[in-house]
């Protein structure tokens, strides 16, 4: 997949471009269905499959308050879209100036003239352009005028009932409902970061070394203890993560601490990816370090059994 971050550097339109447009935060099963439809249509007309996205998230620019928290940081989003088979990814820098572009100008100047759009695949609620004035009806009107096809896809429903959406997935993650989030994402929710120094209590004080990472723009799961898998050193390991404030220590500092099972490497300064598999319990304040240590042993046992079950050939979405 080719990634284009500057419209001005697209020297010529893509041949028979079939386009879909969105933030694609999470690259969830609904997004993946759109990409599949784009690829199928492009194959049918001998064209080029194109996804158009934005960075930063438009709502962050329009509201200016850092919301919404992201399901996927930009690099992971690119990686996941590439896995779908899309040929070209165009990332448009979202600025106040771009937000002021009219819907018709967006279609004529960007989609038609720059991208070479012959067909667009979109969801039923898609809007675009200044003040969201671009609607499906406007697209269809412009399609008649300029000679492109509009394909409106049905929403993808989970279990035939609930619409899959980035907003709903965020709600599940914030509530610690990781299995519900997984069923919409098509994979476990993942956070990533560089391993940083913690408070020097994991190995020294408790006997359980931890890798500590800091969140940046991602959605933070509900505080608690989780069974996780950890991708680092080009391998996948099992682990237990504590997300929260470690109330036993009364320092009120938020941390994400991951104890990687059966692991003894020094990974300070290394980037790791943490797949949040299942929430085990709430955070809890213990009367002594011995009680906390005993509970950590129990958490490790529970996490190991959860991860054994997920590793089973019978485990599925």
Secondary structure, 3 states (H helix, E strand, C coil): CEEECCHHHCCCCCCCEEEEECCCCCCCHHHHHHHHHHHHHHHHCCCEEEEEEEECCHHHHHHCCCCCCECCCHHHHHHHHHHHCCCEEEEEECCHHHHCCCHHHHHHHHHHHHHCEEEEEEECCCCECHHHCECHHHHHHHHHHHCCEEEEECCCEECCCEECCHHHHHHHHHCCCHHHHHHHHCCCEEEEEECECCCCCHHHHHCCCCEEECCCCECCCCCEEEEEEEEECCEEEEEEEEEECCHHHCCCCCEEEEEECCCCCCCCCCEEEEEEEEEEECCCCCCCHHHHHHHHHHHHHHHHHHHHHHHCCCCCC
